[in-house]
Amino acid sequence: MIGAFLTWLEHSLGKGPAPDAQSWSEALLGSLNFWDLLEGSHLIGLMLFAGTILVVDLRLLGVTFRGTKVSVVSDRILPLTVFGFIFVVLTGLGLTFAKPLFYYHNIFFRVKMILIAIALINILVFHSRVQATQDSWDADARPPAKARVAAAASLIAWVLVITCGRLIAYDFFECGKPHSDFINWAQECKTSEKGEVTLAGKRL
Amino acid sequence: MSMNLEQFFPHARPWVENLANTFPGKYVKPQFAWWEIGHILSLITLGGTTILMNLRLLGAGVTDEPPSEVYRNLRFWQNVGIIGIVVSGILIGSANAERLYDSAAFIVKMLALLAGVILTYGASRPVAKADGAVSLPATIWFAIGSAIFLLGLGIFVTSDLVNVGVYHIITAAAFLVLLVTRGRLRWIYLGVLLALIAAQFVGTHIVYKGDDYAHLNPVNKTFTVIFSVWILGCAVAQVVRAGRDAEGGALTRIIAYATILVWVMGAAAGRWIAFA
């Protein structure tokens, strides 16, 4: 069902009646510069988003801004982080819209989405559980273990998100090449346009 | 027009072609993706610390602390970012030298790196350390760094195929000005900016169709100039209106703008190496 929706998104949505008409997705991918601009903007947006979240996490780990209250660091920096996040999400959605089937059948993209979900859950846990007692440790140079664990989890998750994001561009596990059963299953190669090929070279 | 290293060092091509087969390129190539990830993570570390330190000089960000305190807390991580991009950049460059040799964007990136290092270590950091006071050496370094920055920008703007990447710098400048302007100026700035974006959309999607490059090219170039003039004008207005306070004057703020934007130019040019 998802595959059918993405096929419609990539090949049909916005397509006119002319024989050589392009869907919106195809037009975006084939645009002279727009896709490149989106991709470059996604990377530069990361400098703001991930770069500022790094500083907040380092404060929670007790590594930097040790003399500044945690609430001051987060209140002043997190609005920039949120702005950066919205920017990278919008540019990321644009990039995904240009090649939805490619991303859907890409294992790095799938892992990236799972990691983003984990990172967002970590933020929710931090706000609901860890921040509840923040008044008692707000000025501490070294916040309590639960805050440091949340910060470490955040850092690891975002580093892995960025790592997977970059690896999407590489064809290590591209469908249509011989892969293990696990890889073929994990990225649903059987339903992809290039199909599934086993390590023995058998095309399914 | 398009400038690349081959025009300056035409006899170096055999050496460049062989770089990927010798140390360290030969050893980096099989792990190219991982070094590239290291390059991006370093860039992000540099970006976050540079943005926060220079925003403080512009009167935004962590305003509860003086600029010197922001500098003291971020300098180590800024060093990590810069050393990271240089080391990983040399390694991935050695494995990919032929592409860089033919690339105009690479020249822009190298000028941005040089200007970025000069502006960061010669101007921005000393000024932040002195809580906004601009010394004579910082002024001199700023002049040198800015001249290299503008040279790189000039090459970026006039290089075929990669010049579209200048829109990354314009976008970053647009957001930066929006962030640091206050009061009525901010709303006027935003309103005109949105009107310009709408006008460009109408011009390039309704007045002229998407495949009419003969008309679209001059229209887009005209809008690039208009956007730049508007953003730059509002930045100047912000700098002048803010006047001189305990944490520096107009030159302090100009240094902060330039130091953020020079690294954005480096990142943009780096990405456009892959596109053209």
Interface residues (C-beta under 8 A of the other chain):
Chain A: A27 L32 N33 D36 L37 E39 G40 S41 L43 I44 L46 M47 L48 A50 G51 T52 I53 L54 V55 L58 T64 F65 R66 G67 T68 V72 V73 R76 I77 L80 F83 V159 I162 T163 R166 L167 Y170
Chain B: A33 E36 I37 I40 L41 L43 I44 T45 L46 G47 G48 T49 I51 L52 L55 G61 V62 T63 D64 E65 E69 N73 L74 F76 W77 V164 G165 Y167 H168 T171 A172 F175 L179 G210 Y213 W263 V264 A267 A268 R271 W272 F275
